[in-house]
Amino acid sequence: MHVDTSTIRTKNKSYTRYLLRESFREQGKVKHRTIANISSCLPKEIEALRLALKHKGDLTQIGSLKNSFTVEQGLAVGAVWLLNSVAKDLGITKALGHEQNGKLALWQVLARVIDQGSRLSAVRLASSHAACDILDLKKFNEDDLYENLDWLCEHQELIEDRLFKTRMREGKKISLFLYDVTSSYLEGKYNELGDFGYNRDGKKHKRQIVVGLLCDEEGVPLSIEVFRGNTGDTKTMASQIEKVARRFGATEVTFVGDRGMIRSGQIKNLGENEFHYITAITRAQIESMIKLGTFQMSLFDNALAEVFDKAGLRYVFRRNPVRAKEIEKSREEKFASLKKEVTKQNEYLKTHIRAQVVVAKRKVLAKGKQLKIGSWVKVDLIGRVLEISADQVVLDEAARLDGCYVLKTDLMSEAASKETIHARYKDLALVEKAFRNMKTVELDLRPIHVRLESRTRGHALVVMLAYMIMQELAKRWVDIDNTVEEGIGELSSLCTTVVTLKGDTKFNQVPKPRAQVEKLFNLAGVILPHAIPCKGIIVTTKKKLPERRKNANT
């Protein structure tokens, strides 16, 4: 007789049933008979039955068991177990492989999700989480993780190709690719890819790297590439086209890129590969087309409008009233800010008789230029008093295209309607969201604690894979009132209980989690085991904090 346990998972929910069963032979075959369903019993009652059946030959042994084992708190198990399960579901584990380097890479990804930091902090994290027991890792230190970044860079194409094939095996034909770039500034000047360029972070006088992210139409990352900090947006496109055409072998492809990303050179390259594109044209191009009579302002009056040019290209027109209001409000706030500067300069001129009026006027004009409203602001001088006013004619001309944008594509109407074109362009927001989360909000791409080119690329790949896991968790936990970071914090509080039998045999008993943690597992569709192996591997860092503290104080 024994207690039979089985967990059934349906529609992201799991149910565990317990049966009291016995085994018997009939005509030489082993069969099982259910005596009772004990699923409604308390966990401690079920465990009592297990223990009694185990020692049914001599129940007196149970009383002496308390002297034959010890119990102590073990490592955190909840976060690593769940994240590892999600990584398997996404194909990340298989893509990285099951050798030591693949397992180390997987730990770097999971550690990035649990608590962002350097390779040193990832090692310290492994000393408090059951990483070695769950991932079957051998002992490692921070130097191993740095070398693992080199391995990741070397195998990046293979890893990304495997992930792409996993997506294709899910029955999803990927024909629409979203692509965008960002920059990430560096603290220091020794990164091999660091250089000065157009800094989107607004950090002047800091070197940076440029990062390109290629996603499918659902915003799931497919590939990440790091470029030198002075690389222009358009120069990053060629490698993406090559990647999709040669490595991924995709056909009937449409690239979606922001204005300034897909220009004549990139359009030619796309055409050579029989690819299509959706992009936006710049404000200057819109104004030029209006002056030539190709576009009319009335096209922006409708929800969506489109025209074809002589070359057969389509232009889709849209005015976003919400964005128009935002621009108008911003313009008013800037004008109010300039008024404060005028008041400041007038007060100074009033209290300083020898102050030069032309200098004060020059400061106001410089402020207007800085706020980018100098084109429609007039600064007049009446005696020693400055006054500003808006040139309404110039202002109306500047404001007429507020909230307006024009999309450009070579897709024919039969392939996609204007509504579809517009919707696909708006999907670029998914890439922008990925960049926000990867750079600062959740995963902290920066600060970048490496200098070598290969390790910078490896670090970026780790962040991309970590984002894939967090993106998937956000979908699975959509119905709970917790952020993904808060959920992972809850999971990290679940620790094993290390049971030592007769002084030498050890195993990690996983206790029943509290309700909130159990809910996170159920919604994620992950089954928590009753016990995990206890390998007894102790991970330590080469750099010791006490030594560093002593050196700092001497």
FIDOKOL-527010 format. One record per residue (C-alpha): x, y, z. Coordinates in steps of 0.25 Angstrom, whole numbers, plus 5000, padded with zeros to 4 digits. Last residue first. Layout:
<rs>
<r x="X" y="Y" z="Z"/>
...
</rs>
This chain:
<rs>
<r x="5177" y="5207" z="5023"/>
<r x="5162" y="5208" z="5024"/>
<r x="5160" y="5204" z="5009"/>
<r x="5169" y="5193" z="5010"/>
<r x="5161" y="5187" z="5022"/>
<r x="5148" y="5189" z="5015"/>
<r x="5154" y="5182" z="5002"/>
<r x="5159" y="5170" z="5011"/>
<r x="5145" y="5169" z="5018"/>
<r x="5138" y="5169" z="5004"/>
<r x="5146" y="5157" z="4998"/>
<r x="5148" y="5157" z="4984"/>
<r x="5150" y="5143" z="4979"/>
<r x="5135" y="5140" z="4980"/>
<r x="5129" y="5128" z="4987"/>
<r x="5119" y="5117" z="4982"/>
<r x="5117" y="5105" z="4992"/>
<r x="5113" y="5093" z="4985"/>
<r x="5105" y="5083" z="4994"/>
<r x="5099" y="5076" z="4983"/>
<r x="5085" y="5075" z="4990"/>
<r x="5075" y="5070" z="4980"/>
<r x="5061" y="5076" z="4980"/>
<r x="5049" y="5073" z="4988"/>
<r x="5034" y="5074" z="4988"/>
<r x="5034" y="5080" z="4974"/>
<r x="5027" y="5093" z="4970"/>
<r x="5019" y="5092" z="4957"/>
<r x="5019" y="5104" z="4948"/>
<r x="5007" y="5109" z="4940"/>
<r x="5011" y="5123" z="4943"/>
<r x="4997" y="5126" z="4949"/>
<r x="4999" y="5114" z="4958"/>
<r x="5013" y="5118" z="4962"/>
<r x="5009" y="5132" z="4966"/>
<r x="4997" y="5127" z="4973"/>
<r x="5006" y="5118" z="4982"/>
<r x="5014" y="5130" z="4985"/>
<r x="5002" y="5138" z="4990"/>
<r x="4996" y="5126" z="4998"/>
<r x="5009" y="5122" z="5006"/>
<r x="5018" y="5112" z="5000"/>
<r x="5017" y="5097" z="5004"/>
<r x="5031" y="5094" z="5008"/>
<r x="5042" y="5089" z="4998"/>
<r x="5051" y="5079" z="5005"/>
<r x="5065" y="5079" z="5000"/>
<r x="5073" y="5066" z="5003"/>
<r x="5084" y="5062" z="5011"/>
<r x="5090" y="5048" z="5015"/>
<r x="5102" y="5049" z="5025"/>
<r x="5098" y="5051" z="5039"/>
<r x="5088" y="5041" z="5041"/>
<r x="5078" y="5048" z="5031"/>
<r x="5081" y="5063" z="5028"/>
<r x="5069" y="5071" z="5024"/>
<r x="5071" y="5084" z="5017"/>
<r x="5058" y="5092" z="5017"/>
<r x="5057" y="5100" z="5004"/>
<r x="5054" y="5115" z="5003"/>
<r x="5042" y="5123" z="4998"/>
<r x="5045" y="5138" z="5000"/>
<r x="5051" y="5139" z="4986"/>
<r x="5037" y="5136" z="4980"/>
<r x="5031" y="5148" z="4987"/>
<r x="5043" y="5157" z="4981"/>
<r x="5040" y="5151" z="4967"/>
<r x="5026" y="5155" z="4968"/>
<r x="5030" y="5169" z="4972"/>
<r x="5039" y="5170" z="4960"/>
<r x="5028" y="5165" z="4951"/>
<r x="5019" y="5176" z="4956"/>
<r x="5007" y="5171" z="4965"/>
<r x="4992" y="5173" z="4965"/>
<r x="4990" y="5159" z="4958"/>
<r x="4982" y="5157" z="4945"/>
<r x="4994" y="5159" z="4936"/>
<r x="5003" y="5149" z="4943"/>
<r x="5005" y="5140" z="4931"/>
<r x="5007" y="5151" z="4921"/>
<r x="5016" y="5159" z="4930"/>
<r x="5024" y="5146" z="4932"/>
<r x="5026" y="5145" z="4917"/>
<r x="5032" y="5159" z="4916"/>
<r x="5040" y="5156" z="4928"/>
<r x="5046" y="5143" z="4922"/>
<r x="5049" y="5150" z="4908"/>
<r x="5055" y="5162" z="4916"/>
<r x="5065" y="5152" z="4922"/>
<r x="5069" y="5147" z="4908"/>
<r x="5071" y="5162" z="4904"/>
<r x="5079" y="5165" z="4916"/>
<r x="5088" y="5153" z="4914"/>
<r x="5090" y="5156" z="4899"/>
<r x="5095" y="5171" z="4903"/>
<r x="5105" y="5165" z="4913"/>
<r x="5110" y="5156" z="4902"/>
<r x="5112" y="5167" z="4893"/>
<r x="5119" y="5175" z="4904"/>
<r x="5128" y="5163" z="4907"/>
<r x="5132" y="5162" z="4893"/>
<r x="5136" y="5176" z="4891"/>
<r x="5144" y="5176" z="4904"/>
<r x="5141" y="5187" z="4915"/>
<r x="5131" y="5181" z="4924"/>
<r x="5123" y="5186" z="4936"/>
<r x="5112" y="5193" z="4927"/>
<r x="5104" y="5202" z="4936"/>
<r x="5095" y="5200" z="4929"/>
<r x="5086" y="5189" z="4923"/>
<r x="5078" y="5191" z="4935"/>
<r x="5068" y="5180" z="4935"/>
<r x="5055" y="5186" z="4940"/>
<r x="5053" y="5200" z="4937"/>
<r x="5067" y="5205" z="4932"/>
<r x="5072" y="5200" z="4919"/>
<r x="5065" y="5187" z="4917"/>
<r x="5051" y="5192" z="4921"/>
<r x="5052" y="5204" z="4913"/>
<r x="5058" y="5197" z="4901"/>
<r x="5046" y="5187" z="4901"/>
<r x="5036" y="5198" z="4902"/>
<r x="5042" y="5205" z="4890"/>
<r x="5042" y="5191" z="4883"/>
<r x="5027" y="5190" z="4886"/>
<r x="5024" y="5204" z="4882"/>
<r x="5029" y="5200" z="4868"/>
<r x="5015" y="5193" z="4867"/>
<r x="5010" y="5207" z="4864"/>
<r x="5015" y="5204" z="4850"/>
<r x="5008" y="5191" z="4849"/>
<r x="4995" y="5198" z="4852"/>
<r x="4996" y="5209" z="4842"/>
<r x="4999" y="5199" z="4831"/>
<r x="4988" y="5190" z="4835"/>
<r x="4978" y="5202" z="4835"/>
<r x="4984" y="5206" z="4821"/>
<r x="4980" y="5192" z="4816"/>
<r x="4991" y="5182" z="4814"/>
<r x="4995" y="5172" z="4803"/>
<r x="4984" y="5176" z="4793"/>
<r x="4986" y="5190" z="4796"/>
<r x="5001" y="5189" z="4791"/>
<r x="5013" y="5189" z="4801"/>
<r x="5023" y="5199" z="4796"/>
<r x="5022" y="5207" z="4809"/>
<r x="5022" y="5222" z="4814"/>
<r x="5015" y="5227" z="4827"/>
<r x="5012" y="5242" z="4829"/>
<r x="5011" y="5249" z="4842"/>
<r x="5003" y="5260" z="4848"/>
<r x="5002" y="5263" z="4863"/>
<r x="5005" y="5278" z="4861"/>
<r x="5006" y="5280" z="4846"/>
<r x="4999" y="5294" z="4846"/>
<r x="5007" y="5298" z="4858"/>
<r x="5019" y="5304" z="4852"/>
<r x="5011" y="5312" z="4842"/>
<r x="5002" y="5317" z="4853"/>
<r x="5014" y="5321" z="4861"/>
<r x="5020" y="5329" z="4849"/>
<r x="5007" y="5337" z="4847"/>
<r x="5005" y="5339" z="4862"/>
<r x="5019" y="5345" z="4864"/>
<r x="5018" y="5342" z="4879"/>
<r x="5022" y="5353" z="4889"/>
<r x="5034" y="5357" z="4898"/>
<r x="5037" y="5370" z="4905"/>
<r x="5050" y="5375" z="4911"/>
<r x="5051" y="5388" z="4919"/>
<r x="5062" y="5398" z="4919"/>
<r x="5055" y="5407" z="4909"/>
<r x="5045" y="5398" z="4902"/>
<r x="5053" y="5387" z="4896"/>
<r x="5045" y="5376" z="4888"/>
<r x="5048" y="5361" z="4887"/>
<r x="5039" y="5354" z="4877"/>
<r x="5037" y="5339" z="4878"/>
<r x="5033" y="5330" z="4866"/>
<r x="5047" y="5325" z="4862"/>
<r x="5052" y="5325" z="4876"/>
<r x="5044" y="5314" z="4881"/>
<r x="5054" y="5303" z="4882"/>
<r x="5056" y="5304" z="4897"/>
<r x="5071" y="5306" z="4895"/>
<r x="5068" y="5317" z="4885"/>
<r x="5058" y="5324" z="4894"/>
<r x="5069" y="5324" z="4905"/>
<r x="5079" y="5329" z="4895"/>
<r x="5070" y="5341" z="4891"/>
<r x="5067" y="5344" z="4906"/>
<r x="5082" y="5344" z="4909"/>
<r x="5085" y="5353" z="4897"/>
<r x="5074" y="5363" z="4902"/>
<r x="5081" y="5364" z="4915"/>
<r x="5094" y="5367" z="4908"/>
<r x="5088" y="5377" z="4899"/>
<r x="5082" y="5384" z="4912"/>
<r x="5096" y="5386" z="4918"/>
<r x="5097" y="5387" z="4933"/>
<r x="5101" y="5400" z="4939"/>
<r x="5088" y="5403" z="4946"/>
<r x="5088" y="5390" z="4953"/>
<r x="5075" y="5389" z="4961"/>
<r x="5065" y="5391" z="4949"/>
<r x="5074" y="5383" z="4939"/>
<r x="5074" y="5371" z="4948"/>
<r x="5059" y="5372" z="4950"/>
<r x="5057" y="5372" z="4935"/>
<r x="5066" y="5360" z="4933"/>
<r x="5059" y="5352" z="4943"/>
<r x="5045" y="5356" z="4937"/>
<r x="5050" y="5352" z="4923"/>
<r x="5055" y="5339" z="4929"/>
<r x="5042" y="5336" z="4935"/>
<r x="5035" y="5340" z="4921"/>
<r x="5044" y="5329" z="4915"/>
<r x="5038" y="5319" z="4924"/>
<r x="5024" y="5323" z="4921"/>
<r x="5028" y="5321" z="4906"/>
<r x="5033" y="5308" z="4909"/>
<r x="5020" y="5304" z="4916"/>
<r x="5012" y="5309" z="4905"/>
<r x="5020" y="5301" z="4894"/>
<r x="5019" y="5288" z="4903"/>
<r x="5004" y="5290" z="4904"/>
<r x="5002" y="5291" z="4889"/>
<r x="5011" y="5279" z="4887"/>
<r x="5003" y="5271" z="4896"/>
<r x="4990" y="5276" z="4890"/>
<r x="4995" y="5271" z="4876"/>
<r x="4999" y="5258" z="4882"/>
<r x="4985" y="5255" z="4887"/>
<r x="4979" y="5260" z="4873"/>
<r x="4988" y="5250" z="4865"/>
<r x="4987" y="5254" z="4851"/>
<r x="4989" y="5243" z="4841"/>
<r x="4993" y="5241" z="4826"/>
<r x="4997" y="5228" z="4819"/>
<r x="5006" y="5230" z="4807"/>
<r x="5007" y="5218" z="4797"/>
<r x="5018" y="5216" z="4787"/>
<r x="5014" y="5213" z="4772"/>
<r x="5025" y="5221" z="4766"/>
<r x="5015" y="5232" z="4762"/>
<r x="5011" y="5235" z="4776"/>
<r x="4999" y="5228" z="4783"/>
<r x="4991" y="5234" z="4793"/>
<r x="4985" y="5230" z="4807"/>
<r x="4976" y="5235" z="4818"/>
<r x="4973" y="5232" z="4832"/>
<r x="4964" y="5238" z="4842"/>
<r x="4961" y="5249" z="4832"/>
<r x="4966" y="5264" z="4834"/>
<r x="4980" y="5261" z="4831"/>
<r x="4978" y="5259" z="4816"/>
<r x="4972" y="5273" z="4816"/>
<r x="4987" y="5279" z="4818"/>
<r x="4989" y="5275" z="4803"/>
<r x="5001" y="5266" z="4799"/>
<r x="5008" y="5266" z="4785"/>
<r x="5006" y="5281" z="4784"/>
<r x="5021" y="5284" z="4783"/>
<r x="5020" y="5292" z="4796"/>
<r x="5012" y="5281" z="4803"/>
<r x="5023" y="5271" z="4799"/>
<r x="5034" y="5280" z="4804"/>
<r x="5026" y="5281" z="4817"/>
<r x="5025" y="5266" z="4819"/>
<r x="5039" y="5264" z="4815"/>
<r x="5043" y="5274" z="4826"/>
<r x="5034" y="5267" z="4836"/>
<r x="5041" y="5254" z="4833"/>
<r x="5036" y="5242" z="4826"/>
<r x="5031" y="5229" z="4833"/>
<r x="5034" y="5215" z="4831"/>
<r x="5028" y="5202" z="4826"/>
<r x="5036" y="5193" z="4817"/>
<r x="5036" y="5181" z="4808"/>
<r x="5046" y="5170" z="4805"/>
<r x="5050" y="5165" z="4791"/>
<r x="5065" y="5163" z="4795"/>
<r x="5069" y="5174" z="4785"/>
<r x="5057" y="5182" z="4789"/>
<r x="5062" y="5183" z="4804"/>
<r x="5076" y="5188" z="4800"/>
<r x="5069" y="5198" z="4791"/>
<r x="5060" y="5203" z="4802"/>
<r x="5073" y="5203" z="4812"/>
<r x="5080" y="5212" z="4802"/>
<r x="5068" y="5221" z="4800"/>
<r x="5064" y="5223" z="4815"/>
<r x="5059" y="5213" z="4826"/>
<r x="5064" y="5218" z="4840"/>
<r x="5061" y="5233" z="4838"/>
<r x="5047" y="5231" z="4842"/>
<r x="5045" y="5218" z="4850"/>
<r x="5046" y="5204" z="4844"/>
<r x="5036" y="5193" z="4841"/>
<r x="5042" y="5183" z="4832"/>
<r x="5033" y="5174" z="4823"/>
<r x="5037" y="5160" z="4819"/>
<r x="5031" y="5151" z="4809"/>
<r x="5042" y="5140" z="4812"/>
<r x="5050" y="5137" z="4824"/>
<r x="5063" y="5129" z="4823"/>
<r x="5066" y="5133" z="4838"/>
<r x="5081" y="5133" z="4835"/>
<r x="5082" y="5138" z="4821"/>
<r x="5070" y="5148" z="4819"/>
<r x="5067" y="5152" z="4833"/>
<r x="5081" y="5153" z="4837"/>
<r x="5085" y="5160" z="4824"/>
<r x="5074" y="5170" z="4826"/>
<r x="5078" y="5173" z="4840"/>
<r x="5093" y="5174" z="4836"/>
<r x="5089" y="5185" z="4826"/>
<r x="5080" y="5193" z="4836"/>
<r x="5091" y="5197" z="4846"/>
<r x="5097" y="5208" z="4836"/>
<r x="5083" y="5215" z="4835"/>
<r x="5084" y="5218" z="4850"/>
<r x="5098" y="5224" z="4850"/>
<r x="5109" y="5217" z="4857"/>
<r x="5117" y="5227" z="4867"/>
<r x="5116" y="5218" z="4879"/>
<r x="5121" y="5205" z="4872"/>
<r x="5110" y="5195" z="4870"/>
<r x="5103" y="5184" z="4879"/>
<r x="5093" y="5175" z="4873"/>
<r x="5081" y="5168" z="4878"/>
<r x="5073" y="5157" z="4872"/>
<r x="5059" y="5151" z="4872"/>
<r x="5052" y="5160" z="4883"/>
<r x="5037" y="5157" z="4885"/>
<r x="5030" y="5170" z="4881"/>
<r x="5018" y="5163" z="4876"/>
<r x="5021" y="5166" z="4861"/>
<r x="5035" y="5160" z="4863"/>
<r x="5046" y="5167" z="4869"/>
<r x="5060" y="5172" z="4865"/>
<r x="5068" y="5181" z="4875"/>
<r x="5080" y="5190" z="4871"/>
<r x="5089" y="5195" z="4882"/>
<r x="5098" y="5207" z="4880"/>
<r x="5109" y="5209" z="4890"/>
<r x="5113" y="5222" z="4898"/>
<r x="5124" y="5231" z="4902"/>
<r x="5120" y="5242" z="4911"/>
<r x="5122" y="5257" z="4908"/>
<r x="5107" y="5260" z="4908"/>
<r x="5098" y="5250" z="4915"/>
<r x="5084" y="5253" z="4908"/>
<r x="5080" y="5238" z="4908"/>
<r x="5078" y="5238" z="4893"/>
<r x="5093" y="5242" z="4891"/>
<r x="5096" y="5244" z="4876"/>
<r x="5111" y="5240" z="4876"/>
<r x="5124" y="5239" z="4884"/>
<r x="5130" y="5225" z="4885"/>
<r x="5130" y="5213" z="4893"/>
<r x="5132" y="5199" z="4886"/>
<r x="5145" y="5196" z="4893"/>
<r x="5140" y="5200" z="4906"/>
<r x="5151" y="5208" z="4913"/>
<r x="5145" y="5222" z="4914"/>
<r x="5138" y="5222" z="4927"/>
<r x="5123" y="5222" z="4931"/>
<r x="5117" y="5218" z="4918"/>
<r x="5104" y="5223" z="4911"/>
<r x="5094" y="5214" z="4905"/>
<r x="5089" y="5217" z="4891"/>
<r x="5076" y="5212" z="4884"/>
<r x="5072" y="5205" z="4871"/>
<r x="5059" y="5200" z="4865"/>
<r x="5054" y="5189" z="4857"/>
<r x="5041" y="5182" z="4856"/>
<r x="5040" y="5170" z="4847"/>
<r x="5028" y="5165" z="4840"/>
<r x="5028" y="5151" z="4833"/>
<r x="5029" y="5142" z="4845"/>
<r x="5021" y="5129" z="4842"/>
<r x="5016" y="5125" z="4856"/>
<r x="5013" y="5110" z="4857"/>
<r x="5021" y="5108" z="4870"/>
<r x="5032" y="5102" z="4862"/>
<r x="5035" y="5116" z="4856"/>
<r x="5037" y="5121" z="4870"/>
<r x="5047" y="5110" z="4873"/>
<r x="5054" y="5112" z="4860"/>
<r x="5056" y="5127" z="4864"/>
<r x="5062" y="5122" z="4877"/>
<r x="5071" y="5113" z="4871"/>
<r x="5076" y="5124" z="4861"/>
<r x="5078" y="5133" z="4873"/>
<r x="5087" y="5123" z="4880"/>
<r x="5095" y="5120" z="4868"/>
<r x="5097" y="5134" z="4865"/>
<r x="5101" y="5137" z="4879"/>
<r x="5111" y="5126" z="4880"/>
<r x="5124" y="5134" z="4880"/>
<r x="5118" y="5145" z="4888"/>
<r x="5112" y="5136" z="4898"/>
<r x="5126" y="5129" z="4900"/>
<r x="5132" y="5143" z="4903"/>
<r x="5121" y="5145" z="4913"/>
<r x="5125" y="5132" z="4919"/>
<r x="5139" y="5137" z="4921"/>
<r x="5133" y="5148" z="4930"/>
<r x="5125" y="5138" z="4937"/>
<r x="5137" y="5128" z="4940"/>
<r x="5144" y="5140" z="4946"/>
<r x="5133" y="5143" z="4955"/>
<r x="5134" y="5130" z="4962"/>
<r x="5129" y="5115" z="4959"/>
<r x="5126" y="5102" z="4965"/>
<r x="5119" y="5092" z="4956"/>
<r x="5104" y="5095" z="4952"/>
<r x="5093" y="5085" z="4952"/>
<r x="5083" y="5096" z="4949"/>
<r x="5074" y="5093" z="4961"/>
<r x="5085" y="5090" z="4971"/>
<r x="5095" y="5100" z="4966"/>
<r x="5085" y="5111" z="4966"/>
<r x="5079" y="5109" z="4979"/>
<r x="5079" y="5124" z="4983"/>
<r x="5087" y="5130" z="4994"/>
<r x="5101" y="5127" z="4989"/>
<r x="5097" y="5128" z="4975"/>
<r x="5094" y="5143" z="4978"/>
<r x="5108" y="5145" z="4982"/>
<r x="5112" y="5140" z="4968"/>
<r x="5103" y="5149" z="4961"/>
<r x="5108" y="5161" z="4969"/>
<r x="5122" y="5158" z="4964"/>
<r x="5117" y="5157" z="4950"/>
<r x="5111" y="5171" z="4952"/>
<r x="5097" y="5175" z="4955"/>
<r x="5082" y="5173" z="4953"/>
<r x="5075" y="5164" z="4964"/>
<r x="5065" y="5153" z="4960"/>
<r x="5064" y="5156" z="4945"/>
<r x="5079" y="5158" z="4943"/>
<r x="5082" y="5145" z="4952"/>
<r x="5073" y="5137" z="4943"/>
<r x="5081" y="5141" z="4930"/>
<r x="5094" y="5140" z="4937"/>
<r x="5089" y="5126" z="4942"/>
<r x="5086" y="5122" z="4927"/>
<r x="5100" y="5126" z="4923"/>
<r x="5106" y="5118" z="4933"/>
<r x="5097" y="5106" z="4929"/>
<r x="5101" y="5108" z="4914"/>
<r x="5116" y="5109" z="4918"/>
<r x="5115" y="5096" z="4927"/>
<r x="5109" y="5088" z="4915"/>
<r x="5093" y="5087" z="4914"/>
<r x="5091" y="5096" z="4902"/>
<r x="5088" y="5111" z="4901"/>
<r x="5077" y="5109" z="4891"/>
<r x="5071" y="5098" z="4899"/>
<r x="5070" y="5106" z="4912"/>
<r x="5064" y="5118" z="4904"/>
<r x="5053" y="5110" z="4898"/>
<r x="5042" y="5119" z="4903"/>
<r x="5037" y="5107" z="4912"/>
<r x="5050" y="5104" z="4917"/>
<r x="5053" y="5118" z="4921"/>
<r x="5039" y="5118" z="4928"/>
<r x="5043" y="5106" z="4936"/>
<r x="5057" y="5113" z="4940"/>
<r x="5049" y="5125" z="4944"/>
<r x="5040" y="5117" z="4953"/>
<r x="5051" y="5109" z="4960"/>
<r x="5061" y="5120" z="4961"/>
<r x="5050" y="5129" z="4968"/>
<r x="5045" y="5119" z="4978"/>
<r x="5057" y="5112" z="4983"/>
<r x="5064" y="5121" z="4993"/>
<r x="5075" y="5113" z="5000"/>
<r x="5073" y="5104" z="5012"/>
<r x="5068" y="5106" z="5026"/>
<r x="5072" y="5095" z="5035"/>
<r x="5066" y="5081" z="5039"/>
<r x="5074" y="5070" z="5046"/>
<r x="5071" y="5055" z="5046"/>
<r x="5073" y="5042" z="5054"/>
<r x="5068" y="5047" z="5067"/>
<r x="5054" y="5051" z="5062"/>
<r x="5053" y="5037" z="5056"/>
<r x="5053" y="5030" z="5069"/>
<r x="5038" y="5031" z="5071"/>
<r x="5036" y="5026" z="5057"/>
<r x="5044" y="5013" z="5059"/>
<r x="5033" y="5008" z="5068"/>
<r x="5024" y="5006" z="5056"/>
<r x="5031" y="4994" z="5052"/>
<r x="5027" y="4987" z="5039"/>
<r x="5018" y="4999" z="5035"/>
<r x="5030" y="5008" z="5035"/>
<r x="5028" y="5014" z="5021"/>
<r x="5013" y="5012" z="5022"/>
<r x="5013" y="5021" z="5035"/>
<r x="5022" y="5031" z="5029"/>
<r x="5013" y="5033" z="5016"/>
<r x="5001" y="5033" z="5025"/>
<r x="5007" y="5044" z="5034"/>
<r x="5011" y="5052" z="5021"/>
<r x="4996" y="5051" z="5017"/>
<r x="4991" y="5056" z="5030"/>
<r x="5002" y="5068" z="5030"/>
<r x="4997" y="5072" z="5016"/>
<r x="4982" y="5072" z="5021"/>
<r x="4973" y="5062" z="5015"/>
<r x="4964" y="5066" z="5004"/>
<r x="4973" y="5059" z="4994"/>
<r x="4971" y="5045" z="5001"/>
<r x="4964" y="5038" z="4990"/>
<r x="4963" y="5024" z="4995"/>
<r x="4966" y="5009" z="4992"/>
<r x="4971" y="5011" z="4978"/>
<r x="4975" y="4998" z="4972"/>
<r x="4988" y="4996" z="4964"/>
<r x="4992" y="4985" z="4954"/>
<r x="5005" y="4977" z="4952"/>
<r x="5004" y="4966" z="4942"/>
<r x="5007" y="4951" z="4944"/>
<r x="4992" y="4947" z="4942"/>
<r x="4988" y="4957" z="4953"/>
<r x="4998" y="4963" z="4962"/>
<r x="4996" y="4974" z="4973"/>
<r x="4998" y="4988" z="4976"/>
<r x="4991" y="4996" z="4987"/>
<r x="4986" y="5011" z="4986"/>
<r x="4983" y="5022" z="4995"/>
<r x="4981" y="5034" z="4985"/>
<r x="4986" y="5048" z="4986"/>
<r x="4982" y="5059" z="4976"/>
<r x="4990" y="5071" z="4972"/>
<r x="4983" y="5082" z="4963"/>
<r x="4990" y="5092" z="4954"/>
<r x="4985" y="5104" z="4946"/>
<r x="4990" y="5110" z="4934"/>
<r x="4979" y="5104" z="4926"/>
<r x="4980" y="5090" z="4931"/>
<r x="4992" y="5084" z="4939"/>
<r x="4990" y="5071" z="4946"/>
<r x="4999" y="5067" z="4958"/>
<r x="4999" y="5053" z="4963"/>
<r x="5003" y="5047" z="4976"/>
<r x="5001" y="5032" z="4980"/>
<r x="5001" y="5028" z="4995"/>
<r x="5005" y="5014" z="4997"/>
<r x="5000" y="5000" z="5000"/>
</rs>
